Amino acid sequence: MEDFKQRLYENGYFRQEELVFWDCGPDQRVRAAALLSRLGAFAGYDYDARGLTHEALWAQREVFLLSRAALRIHDCPRAGDVLDITTWEAGIKGTHMGRNYEMKDRQGRLRVSARTDWILVDPETRKIMRPSAFTAKPLLRDDRPLDCPETRRIVLPPEGREDLGTRRVRWSDLDGNGHLFSGNYGDIVWDALPEDLQPRVFKEFYINYSREAVLGDQLKLDGFRDETGYFVEGLGPRGSCFTALCVF
């Protein structure tokens, strides 16, 4: 136990969170958007605890943006559940920095696991940099086992798509950077899903964040269903904004 705590202190962050009604749908099960929101939040909490706040990283012109995520539901959390959420850095993969997560209940049972890939960006020029250019601290790697699929590139085929309508980016969608908040993509995907899939609990969920969306952008939503699951793509004025895959 002491060894775990030491490793967690060196490369990780732990916090308890209670799921409230806002986090859940009408069946009181956690929404994909609530889980995605915690991925970004807990990465920030980890760096804040090390003195690397958003403001400090911005001043150094070295910020990480979420690029890809993969989630696995082991036992879907519900409203009122208290989750022990742990996150740790998972090393460098090409141009990405990996970060993993586990969400367990108070009995220690694994409820949700997740992998994420992040890109390093100069916030002023929006230029993507290699992780090796990060000077704020060493990027760590922890190879502890994680029962979660790898992130993946998601591409919808050009033929056989379903028109899922459009979604305009509204003021309440924005985060503190003035862009569509990464967590809100989960609600956009679920609002666009066919009605037969919306009440179902996903086993796995994958998302690629390709381009930032800003206030007033109109996203054209396309869907595609095959034996893998249901794919959704949001096309904005500057090209593909995101692609997602829901596996049920």
VOPAGU-2260 file (C-alpha; in pm, 1 decimal, decimal comma):
REM VOPAGU-2260
SITE   aa  ch    i         X         Y         Z
SITE  MET   A    0       0,0       0,0       0,0
SITE  GLU   A    1     278,7     241,3      87,1
SITE  ASP   A    2     452,5     155,4    -241,4
SITE  PHE   A    3     128,6     234,5    -428,1
SITE  LYS   A    4      93,1     567,0    -248,9
SITE  GLN   A    5     453,0     657,0    -331,2
SITE  ARG   A    6     406,4     574,1    -700,5
SITE  LEU   A    7      81,4     767,5    -702,3
SITE  TYR   A    8     251,8    1071,2    -554,7
SITE  GLU   A    9     530,9    1050,9    -811,3
SITE  ASN   A   10     309,3     994,6   -1113,4
SITE  GLY   A   11     -58,8    1023,4   -1041,7
SITE  TYR   A   12    -351,5    1199,1    -884,9
SITE  PHE   A   13    -640,6    1066,8    -675,0
SITE  ARG   A   14    -972,0    1227,3    -586,6
SITE  GLN   A   15   -1321,0    1124,2    -481,7
SITE  GLU   A   16   -1620,7    1244,9    -681,5
SITE  GLU   A   17   -1992,4    1193,6    -621,8
SITE  LEU   A   18   -2215,6    1156,9    -924,9
SITE  VAL   A   19   -2518,0    1385,4    -905,4
SITE  PHE   A   20   -2832,1    1396,4   -1117,8
SITE  TRP   A   21   -2668,7    1641,1   -1360,5
SITE  ASP   A   22   -2409,4    1373,3   -1444,7
SITE  CYS   A   23   -2675,0    1120,2   -1541,6
SITE  GLY   A   24   -2950,9    1064,5   -1793,5
SITE  PRO   A   25   -3319,0     990,7   -1723,6
SITE  ASP   A   26   -3226,7     633,4   -1624,8
SITE  GLN   A   27   -2989,8     779,0   -1360,2
SITE  ARG   A   28   -2689,6     619,6   -1535,0
SITE  VAL   A   29   -2383,1     831,2   -1599,4
SITE  ARG   A   30   -2371,6    1016,9   -1932,1
SITE  ALA   A   31   -2074,6     990,7   -2167,3
SITE  ALA   A   32   -2041,8    1369,5   -2140,0
SITE  ALA   A   33   -1990,1    1349,6   -1762,4
SITE  LEU   A   34   -1711,8    1093,6   -1804,2
SITE  LEU   A   35   -1541,5    1292,8   -2079,8
SITE  SER   A   36   -1561,2    1603,5   -1861,8
SITE  ARG   A   37   -1371,4    1427,3   -1584,9
SITE  LEU   A   38   -1090,6    1321,8   -1818,7
SITE  GLY   A   39   -1000,2    1681,9   -1888,8
SITE  ALA   A   40   -1067,7    1799,3   -1534,6
SITE  PHE   A   41    -851,9    1538,2   -1363,6
SITE  ALA   A   42    -558,8    1594,8   -1596,2
SITE  GLY   A   43    -582,8    1959,8   -1491,4
SITE  TYR   A   44    -611,3    1871,9   -1122,1
SITE  ASP   A   45    -297,2    1658,3   -1147,7
SITE  TYR   A   46     -92,8    1941,1   -1297,6
SITE  ASP   A   47    -245,8    2200,7   -1062,5
SITE  ALA   A   48    -129,4    1990,2    -765,5
SITE  ARG   A   49     224,7    2013,0    -904,0
SITE  GLY   A   50     205,7    2391,3    -940,0
SITE  LEU   A   51     156,2    2371,2   -1316,5
SITE  THR   A   52    -169,9    2562,7   -1345,5
SITE  HIS   A   53    -335,6    2652,7   -1671,9
SITE  GLU   A   54    -208,6    3008,3   -1632,6
SITE  ALA   A   55     148,9    2892,9   -1568,2
SITE  LEU   A   56     153,8    2664,4   -1871,0
SITE  TRP   A   57      -5,6    2931,8   -2089,4
SITE  ALA   A   58     264,5    3177,7   -1986,6
SITE  GLN   A   59     525,6    2921,3   -2092,9
SITE  ARG   A   60     335,5    2871,2   -2420,5
SITE  GLU   A   61     314,3    2497,3   -2352,7
SITE  VAL   A   62     -36,9    2356,9   -2313,9
SITE  PHE   A   63    -180,2    2012,4   -2375,4
SITE  LEU   A   64    -499,5    1959,6   -2574,2
SITE  LEU   A   65    -702,2    1639,3   -2567,1
SITE  SER   A   66    -671,2    1456,2   -2898,0
SITE  ARG   A   67    -820,3    1108,8   -2848,8
SITE  ALA   A   68   -1000,5     913,5   -2578,3
SITE  ALA   A   69   -1113,6     555,7   -2525,8
SITE  LEU   A   70   -1345,3     453,9   -2242,2
SITE  ARG   A   71   -1468,0     116,0   -2118,6
SITE  ILE   A   72   -1770,5      71,7   -1892,7
SITE  HIS   A   73   -1724,6    -222,7   -1655,0
SITE  ASP   A   74   -2026,8    -146,4   -1436,3
SITE  CYS   A   75   -2209,4     171,0   -1529,6
SITE  PRO   A   76   -2204,4     426,7   -1244,4
SITE  ARG   A   77   -2532,4     576,2   -1127,2
SITE  ALA   A   78   -2646,2     894,5    -955,6
SITE  GLY   A   79   -2530,4     894,2    -594,6
SITE  ASP   A   80   -2230,1     670,9    -653,4
SITE  VAL   A   81   -1903,1     795,7    -507,3
SITE  LEU   A   82   -1607,4     720,6    -735,0
SITE  ASP   A   83   -1239,7     706,8    -646,9
SITE  ILE   A   84   -1079,6     847,9    -962,0
SITE  THR   A   85    -709,9     797,2   -1028,8
SITE  THR   A   86    -508,6     932,2   -1321,7
SITE  TRP   A   87    -145,6     891,2   -1422,0
SITE  GLU   A   88      81,9     970,5   -1714,3
SITE  ALA   A   89     139,7     682,7   -1956,8
SITE  GLY   A   90     440,5     795,6   -2156,3
SITE  ILE   A   91     501,8     941,1   -2501,3
SITE  LYS   A   92     356,4     784,2   -2815,4
SITE  GLY   A   93     491,7     964,0   -3121,6
SITE  THR   A   94     345,5    1313,4   -3114,5
SITE  HIS   A   95     110,1    1228,8   -2826,4
SITE  MET   A   96     139,3    1212,0   -2448,8
SITE  GLY   A   97     -65,7     932,2   -2292,3
SITE  ARG   A   98    -270,6     958,5   -1974,1
SITE  ASN   A   99    -476,1     679,3   -1815,1
SITE  TYR   A  100    -764,0     672,5   -1566,6
SITE  GLU   A  101    -949,0     431,7   -1338,4
SITE  MET   A  102   -1280,0     503,9   -1165,4
SITE  LYS   A  103   -1363,2     267,6    -878,3
SITE  ASP   A  104   -1643,7     260,2    -624,8
SITE  ARG   A  105   -1593,4     269,6    -249,1
SITE  GLN   A  106   -1571,7    -111,5    -241,4
SITE  GLY   A  107   -1275,5     -97,0    -478,8
SITE  ARG   A  108   -1464,0    -235,1    -779,4
SITE  LEU   A  109   -1359,4     -97,6   -1118,1
SITE  ARG   A  110   -1649,7      86,3   -1281,9
SITE  VAL   A  111   -1486,2     281,1   -1567,4
SITE  SER   A  112   -1140,4     286,9   -1724,6
SITE  ALA   A  113   -1004,2     526,2   -1985,7
SITE  ARG   A  114    -703,0     605,1   -2201,1
SITE  THR   A  115    -633,6     946,1   -2352,2
SITE  ASP   A  116    -382,0    1097,6   -2594,7
SITE  TRP   A  117    -280,9    1463,5   -2569,4
SITE  ILE   A  118     -93,8    1694,7   -2805,1
SITE  LEU   A  119     139,2    1977,1   -2699,4
SITE  VAL   A  120      44,8    2312,9   -2850,6
SITE  ASP   A  121     174,1    2669,4   -2844,0
SITE  PRO   A  122    -148,6    2848,8   -2737,3
SITE  GLU   A  123     -56,7    3167,5   -2921,9
SITE  THR   A  124      40,9    3025,2   -3260,3
SITE  ARG   A  125    -166,0    2700,5   -3228,1
SITE  LYS   A  126     142,3    2518,5   -3358,9
SITE  ILE   A  127     167,0    2152,5   -3255,1
SITE  MET   A  128     497,1    2064,3   -3088,3
SITE  ARG   A  129     657,8    1733,3   -3004,0
SITE  PRO   A  130     622,5    1622,7   -2639,5
SITE  SER   A  131    1001,0    1642,4   -2605,0
SITE  ALA   A  132     964,3    2022,6   -2631,9
SITE  PHE   A  133     774,7    2031,8   -2299,1
SITE  THR   A  134     997,8    2204,0   -2040,4
SITE  ALA   A  135     766,2    2235,6   -1736,6
SITE  LYS   A  136     849,4    1888,2   -1599,9
SITE  PRO   A  137     957,8    1542,3   -1716,1
SITE  LEU   A  138     679,0    1345,9   -1884,5
SITE  LEU   A  139     643,3    1018,6   -1694,8
SITE  ARG   A  140     544,6     668,0   -1793,8
SITE  ASP   A  141     367,0     416,1   -1572,7
SITE  ASP   A  142     300,7      75,4   -1726,6
SITE  ARG   A  143      58,2     -49,2   -1461,2
SITE  PRO   A  144    -207,2    -275,5   -1621,5
SITE  LEU   A  145    -525,7    -105,8   -1741,1
SITE  ASP   A  146    -835,9    -291,5   -1857,1
SITE  CYS   A  147    -923,1     -51,1   -2135,5
SITE  PRO   A  148    -882,3     -60,9   -2514,4
SITE  GLU   A  149    -624,8     158,1   -2683,3
SITE  THR   A  150    -728,1     486,0   -2839,7
SITE  ARG   A  151    -786,8     456,8   -3212,0
SITE  ARG   A  152    -825,4     658,6   -3527,7
SITE  ILE   A  153   -1193,1     679,8   -3622,4
SITE  VAL   A  154   -1292,0     726,7   -3986,3
SITE  LEU   A  155   -1642,5     703,8   -4129,3
SITE  PRO   A  156   -1677,2     559,2   -4481,0
SITE  PRO   A  157   -1781,3     804,9   -4752,9
SITE  GLU   A  158   -2082,8     594,3   -4853,2
SITE  GLY   A  159   -2381,1     475,1   -4650,3
SITE  ARG   A  160   -2388,1     765,4   -4405,9
SITE  GLU   A  161   -2704,7     880,3   -4230,1
SITE  ASP   A  162   -2790,6    1249,0   -4205,3
SITE  LEU   A  163   -2825,6    1327,1   -3833,6
SITE  GLY   A  164   -2901,5    1697,1   -3876,4
SITE  THR   A  165   -2698,9    1993,6   -3757,0
SITE  ARG   A  166   -2586,9    2134,0   -3424,2
SITE  ARG   A  167   -2488,6    2497,8   -3374,0
SITE  VAL   A  168   -2223,1    2571,7   -3110,7
SITE  ARG   A  169   -2390,1    2783,2   -2842,1
SITE  TRP   A  170   -2251,8    3007,9   -2569,8
SITE  SER   A  171   -2318,3    2746,5   -2299,5
SITE  ASP   A  172   -2107,9    2491,7   -2494,2
SITE  LEU   A  173   -1788,5    2693,4   -2451,0
SITE  ASP   A  174   -1508,6    2641,4   -2202,6
SITE  GLY   A  175   -1271,1    2898,9   -2053,6
SITE  ASN   A  176   -1067,8    2901,3   -2375,2
SITE  GLY   A  177   -1371,3    2999,2   -2582,5
SITE  HIS   A  178   -1399,6    2663,2   -2759,1
SITE  LEU   A  179   -1652,8    2381,3   -2751,0
SITE  PHE   A  180   -1577,2    2201,6   -2422,7
SITE  SER   A  181   -1439,9    1848,2   -2471,5
SITE  GLY   A  182   -1699,0    1697,3   -2236,7
SITE  ASN   A  183   -1992,7    1844,6   -2427,5
SITE  TYR   A  184   -1913,6    1634,1   -2733,2
SITE  GLY   A  185   -2061,7    1337,8   -2547,2
SITE  ASP   A  186   -2402,1    1506,3   -2528,0
SITE  ILE   A  187   -2380,7    1611,9   -2893,1
SITE  VAL   A  188   -2318,1    1249,8   -2992,2
SITE  TRP   A  189   -2600,6    1111,3   -2775,4
SITE  ASP   A  190   -2851,6    1372,3   -2891,2
SITE  ALA   A  191   -2774,2    1268,4   -3249,5
SITE  LEU   A  192   -2792,3     890,2   -3201,7
SITE  PRO   A  193   -3088,0     696,3   -3343,2
SITE  GLU   A  194   -3364,0     661,4   -3085,3
SITE  ASP   A  195   -3312,5     286,9   -3043,0
SITE  LEU   A  196   -2955,2     345,3   -2921,8
SITE  GLN   A  197   -2999,4     647,3   -2696,0
SITE  PRO   A  198   -3126,9     452,7   -2388,7
SITE  ARG   A  199   -2856,2     186,9   -2414,9
SITE  VAL   A  200   -2542,8     180,3   -2198,5
SITE  PHE   A  201   -2228,3     174,8   -2407,4
SITE  LYS   A  202   -1957,4     -84,3   -2343,7
SITE  GLU   A  203   -1687,6     122,4   -2509,8
SITE  PHE   A  204   -1669,9     476,5   -2640,9
SITE  TYR   A  205   -1401,6     630,1   -2861,3
SITE  ILE   A  206   -1360,8     988,7   -2974,6
SITE  ASN   A  207   -1111,1    1184,1   -3187,0
SITE  TYR   A  208   -1094,7    1562,0   -3145,4
SITE  SER   A  209    -975,1    1693,7   -3482,0
SITE  ARG   A  210   -1049,3    2067,7   -3493,0
SITE  GLU   A  211   -1170,6    2312,8   -3231,9
SITE  ALA   A  212   -1523,5    2448,4   -3271,8
SITE  VAL   A  213   -1613,8    2802,2   -3166,4
SITE  LEU   A  214   -1927,4    3003,5   -3100,2
SITE  GLY   A  215   -2167,8    3002,6   -3393,5
SITE  ASP   A  216   -2007,1    2714,0   -3581,5
SITE  GLN   A  217   -2264,2    2488,3   -3745,8
SITE  LEU   A  218   -2174,2    2120,4   -3717,7
SITE  LYS   A  219   -2319,3    1885,5   -3977,9
SITE  LEU   A  220   -2367,7    1548,6   -3810,3
SITE  ASP   A  221   -2334,3    1222,3   -4002,3
SITE  GLY   A  222   -2389,0     870,2   -3870,8
SITE  PHE   A  223   -2293,6     522,4   -3981,1
SITE  ARG   A  224   -2395,0     185,6   -3836,1
SITE  ASP   A  225   -2214,6    -145,4   -3882,7
SITE  GLU   A  226   -2130,0    -457,3   -3681,4
SITE  THR   A  227   -1869,2    -261,1   -3482,1
SITE  GLY   A  228   -2112,8      -5,5   -3345,0
SITE  TYR   A  229   -2242,0     339,0   -3433,7
SITE  PHE   A  230   -2013,6     610,1   -3573,2
SITE  VAL   A  231   -2079,7     985,3   -3557,2
SITE  GLU   A  232   -1886,8    1264,1   -3728,9
SITE  GLY   A  233   -1927,2    1637,6   -3678,3
SITE  LEU   A  234   -1826,6    1844,3   -3982,1
SITE  GLY   A  235   -1761,9    2211,8   -3916,9
SITE  PRO   A  236   -1677,9    2506,2   -4143,2
SITE  ARG   A  237   -1306,0    2417,7   -4130,0
SITE  GLY   A  238   -1346,3    2044,3   -4185,5
SITE  SER   A  239   -1404,3    1747,5   -3956,2
SITE  CYS   A  240   -1437,2    1862,8   -3594,7
SITE  PHE   A  241   -1471,8    1521,2   -3431,0
SITE  THR   A  242   -1541,2    1155,7   -3495,4
SITE  ALA   A  243   -1678,7     911,7   -3239,0
SITE  LEU   A  244   -1763,8     542,8   -3208,8
SITE  CYS   A  245   -2017,7     396,9   -2966,9
SITE  VAL   A  246   -1993,4      22,5   -2900,4
SITE  PHE   A  247   -2296,7    -131,9   -2729,3
